[in-house]
């Protein structure tokens, strides 16, 4: 049996579906469904069982968990970068992760877990080394501290430990995330509802909408996870991004042109969308100043050295596929 914690969430549910696509259905999903609408992420998935996170953790900690496991994908976490409750964040993201690490090491189980590019803060070099790491918020700190804990345990590991520093992930099964959903998701909703996309004005020396992030499709994230599952001798902490920074303007343009493609209209360029007011800019929020990553670009050298050679989707490719999926889902919902 495979365990996917946070299995009803964005990345977790996509991993469940990716396992299904490989013929795997003996999957235990662990999550907290107090936010009940997350169940929709699993509606088309096949699983063997579901367990509340608190019950799962209690059984792990007290040795009452008897199922025979193959691997643990640990995606469960509080991912709200604006959450200020440090005690809550550390319990969810740090202590929970430690408990699962020790369990997996005791049972000699592969442990593949979610870290985050938030560990790099406002840095300009995104390489998996301590001198590049300086988180800006307690979310980033909780992820960084667990990575540090893992580093101390890697030399004496009894089984695979692989941590993945996800950059800006977008794709299906993220609608429950609200304001923490991807830029592509919000742009889809804005353009569908108003015929316009709104971006932040420039900051940190970048022009309007020219802040740059490493945007990665959930399709690629799932592929990386499954690659490491197949290569259990490979351990470490790895950036999971495309290695290519693209602007928020690029995302907005990809969204608009995806809509145009669905309507059999030719693509247009950014300048025309700006001129026609289809892309506009709003003041940069005061509350985000000093806490915002205006530039991220994964150094994926370590990932490539580990043997992962598959090319990553560009924003134009990945967002185009995602918008087509969202549009189809929206049309189906309107027909009910």
VMD Tcl script that draws the C-alpha trace (Angstrom):
set ca {
  {0.00 0.00 0.00}
  {1.13 3.54 -0.81}
  {0.41 6.40 1.59}
  {-0.24 9.90 0.25}
  {-0.60 12.48 3.01}
  {-2.39 15.63 1.97}
  {-3.92 13.26 -0.56}
  {-7.05 15.34 -1.05}
  {-4.99 18.47 -1.68}
  {-3.53 19.84 -4.89}
  {-0.27 17.97 -5.31}
  {-1.37 14.97 -3.26}
  {-4.50 14.30 -5.32}
  {-2.52 14.58 -8.54}
  {-0.06 12.01 -7.20}
  {-2.95 9.69 -6.37}
  {-4.23 10.08 -9.94}
  {-0.73 9.52 -11.35}
  {-0.44 6.30 -9.34}
  {-3.86 5.25 -10.64}
  {-2.66 5.86 -14.19}
  {0.12 3.34 -13.49}
  {-2.44 0.78 -12.33}
  {-1.94 1.40 -8.59}
  {-5.12 1.55 -6.52}
  {-3.90 0.21 -3.17}
  {-3.51 3.73 -1.82}
  {-4.22 5.18 1.62}
  {-5.14 8.85 1.45}
  {-4.43 10.81 4.62}
  {-5.85 14.30 4.96}
  {-7.98 16.69 7.00}
  {-11.36 17.14 5.35}
  {-12.62 19.92 7.59}
  {-12.55 21.82 4.30}
  {-15.00 19.35 2.85}
  {-14.98 20.49 -0.77}
  {-11.51 18.98 -1.20}
  {-13.21 15.61 -1.68}
  {-13.82 16.65 -5.30}
  {-10.11 16.25 -5.98}
  {-10.47 12.52 -5.34}
  {-13.83 11.95 -7.01}
  {-12.25 10.37 -10.12}
  {-9.51 8.52 -8.20}
  {-9.43 4.96 -6.95}
  {-8.13 4.48 -3.41}
  {-8.16 1.65 -0.89}
  {-8.84 3.73 2.22}
  {-8.98 7.21 3.76}
  {-7.75 8.21 7.21}
  {-7.93 11.51 9.03}
  {-4.53 13.07 9.57}
  {-4.90 13.10 13.37}
  {-5.85 9.43 13.51}
  {-3.00 8.53 11.16}
  {-0.43 10.45 13.18}
  {-1.64 8.93 16.45}
  {-1.36 5.41 15.03}
  {2.13 6.17 13.65}
  {3.36 7.64 16.93}
  {1.97 4.85 19.12}
  {2.82 1.92 16.86}
  {-0.78 1.04 16.08}
  {-0.39 1.26 12.32}
  {-0.15 -2.30 11.03}
  {-0.61 -1.99 7.27}
  {2.24 -3.15 5.04}
  {3.45 -0.11 3.12}
  {5.49 0.38 -0.05}
  {6.26 4.11 0.22}
  {5.05 7.36 1.77}
  {4.44 10.51 -0.26}
  {4.23 13.27 2.33}
  {2.42 16.25 0.79}
  {0.38 17.22 3.84}
  {1.19 20.70 5.12}
  {-0.13 24.17 5.74}
  {0.95 25.95 2.54}
  {-0.47 29.41 3.30}
  {2.50 31.77 3.09}
  {0.45 34.47 4.87}
  {-0.29 32.28 7.91}
  {1.18 33.99 11.00}
  {0.45 31.31 13.62}
  {3.92 29.88 14.04}
  {2.89 27.19 16.52}
  {0.29 25.86 14.08}
  {2.72 26.02 11.18}
  {5.49 24.20 13.01}
  {3.17 21.46 14.27}
  {1.81 20.83 10.77}
  {4.93 21.26 8.68}
  {7.79 20.34 10.98}
  {6.74 17.97 13.77}
  {4.38 15.98 11.51}
  {7.16 15.59 8.93}
  {9.64 14.45 11.59}
  {7.26 11.79 12.90}
  {6.79 10.34 9.42}
  {10.50 10.46 8.68}
  {11.32 8.43 11.78}
  {8.54 5.96 11.04}
  {9.75 5.43 7.48}
  {13.34 5.03 8.57}
  {12.35 2.48 11.22}
  {10.33 0.52 8.66}
  {12.85 1.08 5.83}
  {10.27 2.78 3.61}
  {10.91 5.31 0.85}
  {9.93 8.77 2.09}
  {9.23 11.36 -0.60}
  {8.20 14.69 0.85}
  {7.22 18.20 -0.18}
  {9.59 21.03 0.58}
  {9.26 24.46 -1.05}
  {11.12 27.14 -2.96}
  {10.00 29.45 -0.13}
  {13.17 28.34 1.70}
  {15.15 30.67 -0.60}
  {13.28 33.84 0.36}
  {14.43 36.89 -1.57}
  {17.67 35.27 -2.69}
  {18.84 35.40 -6.28}
  {20.49 31.98 -6.46}
  {18.23 28.96 -6.06}
  {20.58 26.10 -5.37}
  {20.13 23.43 -2.67}
  {22.90 24.76 -0.42}
  {22.58 26.50 2.97}
  {24.19 29.76 1.83}
  {21.34 30.28 -0.67}
  {18.58 29.80 1.91}
  {16.90 32.63 3.85}
  {13.11 32.19 4.24}
  {10.93 35.31 4.48}
  {8.02 33.85 6.47}
  {7.21 31.12 8.99}
  {5.94 28.84 6.23}
  {9.33 29.00 4.49}
  {11.07 28.59 7.83}
  {9.10 25.44 8.69}
  {10.09 23.88 5.36}
  {13.70 24.98 5.69}
  {14.02 23.65 9.23}
  {12.79 20.22 8.19}
  {15.20 20.18 5.25}
  {17.98 20.89 7.74}
  {16.73 18.03 9.91}
  {16.79 15.73 6.86}
  {20.32 16.78 6.00}
  {21.50 15.56 9.40}
  {19.80 12.20 8.86}
  {20.77 11.54 5.24}
  {24.24 10.07 5.99}
  {22.76 7.39 8.27}
  {19.52 6.73 6.39}
  {18.11 3.21 6.20}
  {15.87 3.93 3.20}
  {15.29 6.55 0.52}
  {14.65 10.12 1.68}
  {13.87 12.56 -1.14}
  {12.73 16.13 -0.54}
  {11.31 18.23 -3.37}
  {11.51 22.00 -3.32}
  {8.51 22.83 -5.45}
  {8.55 26.13 -7.27}
  {5.32 27.73 -8.57}
  {3.11 24.75 -9.33}
  {-0.07 25.10 -11.37}
  {-2.61 22.65 -12.73}
  {-5.85 20.75 -12.09}
  {-7.21 20.03 -8.59}
  {-6.20 23.33 -7.00}
  {-9.51 25.24 -6.92}
  {-9.98 24.59 -3.17}
  {-6.85 26.64 -2.40}
  {-8.61 29.98 -2.82}
  {-6.17 32.89 -2.80}
  {-3.25 30.44 -2.57}
  {-4.16 28.85 -5.92}
  {-1.83 29.46 -8.85}
  {-1.61 32.61 -10.91}
  {-2.87 30.67 -13.94}
  {-6.00 29.61 -12.04}
  {-6.78 33.17 -10.95}
  {-6.13 34.54 -14.43}
  {-8.52 31.97 -15.89}
  {-11.30 33.07 -13.54}
  {-10.63 36.77 -14.09}
  {-10.69 36.51 -17.86}
  {-13.70 34.20 -17.92}
  {-15.69 36.53 -15.64}
  {-14.59 39.97 -16.85}
  {-12.64 39.57 -20.09}
  {-9.62 41.07 -18.36}
  {-6.56 39.91 -16.40}
  {-5.13 42.05 -13.58}
  {-1.48 41.86 -12.54}
  {0.61 43.66 -9.95}
  {2.46 46.77 -10.95}
  {6.24 46.57 -10.93}
  {8.32 46.13 -7.79}
  {11.90 45.32 -6.79}
  {13.18 46.82 -10.03}
  {10.81 44.86 -12.28}
  {8.33 46.50 -14.63}
  {4.58 46.01 -14.57}
  {3.85 42.28 -14.65}
  {7.54 41.57 -15.29}
  {8.22 39.84 -11.98}
  {9.51 36.39 -12.86}
  {8.84 33.00 -11.38}
  {9.70 29.43 -12.24}
  {6.22 28.15 -13.10}
  {5.96 24.35 -13.26}
  {3.05 22.18 -14.34}
  {1.65 19.64 -11.88}
  {2.13 17.10 -14.68}
  {5.89 17.54 -14.37}
  {5.78 17.49 -10.56}
  {4.04 14.10 -10.61}
  {6.57 12.74 -13.10}
  {9.48 13.75 -10.86}
  {7.90 12.04 -7.85}
  {7.31 8.83 -9.78}
  {10.86 8.89 -11.16}
  {12.24 8.85 -7.62}
  {9.79 6.13 -6.61}
  {11.28 4.02 -9.41}
  {14.87 4.87 -8.39}
  {14.89 4.19 -4.69}
  {18.63 4.40 -4.40}
  {18.47 8.16 -5.03}
  {18.15 10.38 -1.97}
  {18.64 14.07 -1.24}
  {16.94 17.43 -1.49}
  {16.09 18.58 -5.00}
  {14.65 21.65 -6.67}
  {11.56 20.83 -8.71}
  {11.13 23.64 -11.20}
  {11.72 24.04 -14.91}
  {14.99 25.93 -14.52}
  {13.41 28.71 -16.57}
  {11.93 31.92 -15.11}
  {8.99 33.43 -16.99}
  {7.05 36.60 -16.31}
  {3.56 37.01 -14.94}
  {2.83 38.73 -18.24}
  {3.78 35.46 -19.96}
  {1.22 33.59 -17.86}
  {-1.50 36.15 -18.57}
  {-0.73 36.06 -22.28}
  {-0.84 32.24 -22.29}
  {-4.23 32.32 -20.54}
  {-5.77 34.83 -22.95}
  {-4.41 33.06 -26.01}
  {-5.71 29.74 -24.65}
  {-9.19 31.26 -24.53}
  {-8.73 32.57 -28.06}
  {-7.63 29.16 -29.27}
  {-10.76 27.59 -27.77}
  {-12.80 30.13 -29.78}
  {-10.81 29.42 -32.97}
  {-9.27 32.91 -32.85}
  {-5.62 33.61 -33.70}
  {-3.14 34.39 -30.90}
  {-2.20 37.99 -30.12}
  {0.86 39.56 -28.53}
  {1.25 41.20 -25.12}
  {1.44 44.74 -26.47}
  {-1.98 44.44 -28.11}
  {-3.55 43.03 -24.93}
  {-2.12 45.91 -22.92}
  {-3.27 48.46 -25.47}
  {-6.82 47.03 -25.50}
  {-6.95 46.90 -21.70}
  {-7.29 43.12 -21.58}
  {-4.27 43.05 -19.30}
  {-4.12 45.79 -16.67}
  {-2.05 46.46 -13.56}
  {-3.00 47.18 -9.97}
  {-0.85 48.71 -7.18}
  {1.50 46.31 -5.47}
  {0.00 45.41 -2.04}
  {1.67 47.06 0.94}
  {1.28 43.87 2.99}
  {3.46 41.92 0.55}
  {6.36 44.34 0.40}
  {9.49 42.71 1.78}
  {7.76 39.29 1.82}
  {7.45 38.65 -1.90}
  {9.62 36.64 -4.24}
  {9.88 38.82 -7.35}
  {12.23 36.36 -9.02}
  {12.64 32.59 -8.76}
  {14.46 30.22 -11.08}
  {15.33 26.72 -9.97}
  {18.86 25.47 -10.37}
  {17.96 21.94 -11.50}
  {21.53 20.68 -11.78}
  {21.11 18.29 -8.85}
  {17.88 16.91 -10.31}
  {19.57 16.32 -13.66}
  {22.58 14.68 -11.98}
  {20.15 12.35 -10.23}
  {19.14 11.13 -13.68}
  {15.89 12.97 -14.35}
  {16.22 13.95 -18.01}
  {12.61 14.59 -19.09}
  {12.04 18.10 -20.57}
  {9.70 20.39 -18.64}
  {6.64 22.07 -20.12}
  {6.92 25.79 -20.84}
  {4.29 28.21 -19.54}
  {2.83 28.38 -23.04}
  {2.51 24.59 -23.24}
  {1.48 23.81 -19.68}
  {-0.88 26.72 -19.12}
  {-2.50 26.07 -22.49}
  {-3.30 22.49 -21.48}
  {-4.49 23.61 -18.05}
  {-6.84 26.29 -19.39}
  {-8.38 23.77 -21.80}
  {-9.05 21.47 -18.81}
  {-10.54 24.29 -16.71}
  {-12.76 25.44 -19.58}
  {-14.05 21.91 -20.10}
  {-14.81 21.54 -16.39}
  {-16.58 24.92 -16.33}
  {-18.69 24.03 -19.37}
  {-19.63 20.67 -17.85}
  {-20.65 22.33 -14.58}
  {-22.89 24.79 -16.44}
  {-24.68 21.95 -18.21}
  {-25.81 20.32 -14.97}
}
mol new
graphics top color blue
foreach p $ca { graphics top sphere $p radius 0.5 }
foreach p [lrange $ca 0 end-1] q [lrange $ca 1 end] { graphics top cylinder $p $q radius 0.2 }
display resetview
